[in-house]
Amino acid sequence: MADKEGAPTSSTILLKAKILAEAGRLDEGVSLVRDAIENQGLGTDSMYVVLGDLLAARGDRVAATRSE
């Protein structure tokens, strides 16, 4: 799913991040969500929750609980 300009939506990014996590590709999921938040302006509550979940699953609990 993409917006009218072809850019991915937050829903698409969240789905891809969850798929990456299930495949054990946590670093890629973290990078994907961070890029969406920092560079694409998609910093929704859901994005931050998924980012925290990915960081925690990766074992980076300090970053997972840090406020941005």
Phi, psi and omega per residue, in radians:
M1 nan 2.358 -3.134
A2 -2.436 2.812 3.092
D3 -1.377 -3.096 -3.044
K4 -1.135 -0.311 3.107
E5 -1.675 0.047 3.113
G6 1.579 -0.038 3.108
A7 -1.342 2.511 3.125
P8 -1.140 2.595 3.104
T9 -1.580 2.942 3.111
S10 -1.088 -0.630 3.117
S11 -1.084 -0.733 3.130
T12 -1.131 -0.757 -3.129
I13 -1.144 -0.735 3.121
L14 -1.095 -0.736 3.113
L15 -1.086 -0.804 3.138
K16 -1.111 -0.695 3.123
A17 -1.098 -0.699 3.117
K18 -1.171 -0.676 3.096
I19 -1.123 -0.761 3.105
L20 -1.073 -0.732 3.136
A21 -1.091 -0.768 3.134
E22 -1.122 -0.475 3.117
A23 -1.501 0.017 3.132
G24 1.417 0.240 -3.106
R25 -1.764 1.072 -3.030
L26 -1.110 -0.717 -3.132
D27 -1.058 -0.707 3.114
E28 -1.163 -0.677 3.094
G29 -1.112 -0.765 3.099
V30 -1.062 -0.813 -3.137
S31 -1.071 -0.725 -3.139
L32 -1.076 -0.846 -3.096
V33 -1.221 -0.716 3.110
R34 -1.055 -0.751 3.119
D35 -1.073 -0.729 3.135
A36 -1.089 -0.708 -3.134
I37 -1.240 -0.874 -2.994
E38 -1.403 -0.606 -2.991
N39 -1.976 -0.344 -3.094
Q40 -1.925 0.000 3.105
G41 1.189 0.530 -3.104
L42 -1.898 0.751 -3.100
G43 -1.411 1.093 3.121
T44 -1.419 2.883 3.089
D45 -0.974 -0.736 -3.139
S46 -1.061 -0.677 3.127
M47 -1.087 -0.776 -3.128
Y48 -1.175 -0.628 3.108
V49 -1.137 -0.818 3.140
V50 -1.136 -0.693 3.093
L51 -1.054 -0.798 3.102
G52 -1.069 -0.728 3.110
D53 -1.087 -0.753 3.135
L54 -1.133 -0.762 3.131
L55 -1.113 -0.732 3.121
A56 -1.119 -0.740 3.122
A57 -1.113 -0.549 3.117
R58 -1.328 -0.231 -3.133
G59 1.660 0.142 -3.121
D60 -1.728 1.226 -3.055
R61 -1.207 -0.512 3.110
V62 -1.125 -0.848 3.120
A63 -1.155 -0.566 -3.114
A64 -1.178 -0.493 -3.099
T65 -1.777 -0.077 -3.118
R66 -1.308 2.358 3.058
S67 -1.401 2.381 3.109
E68 -1.607 nan nan
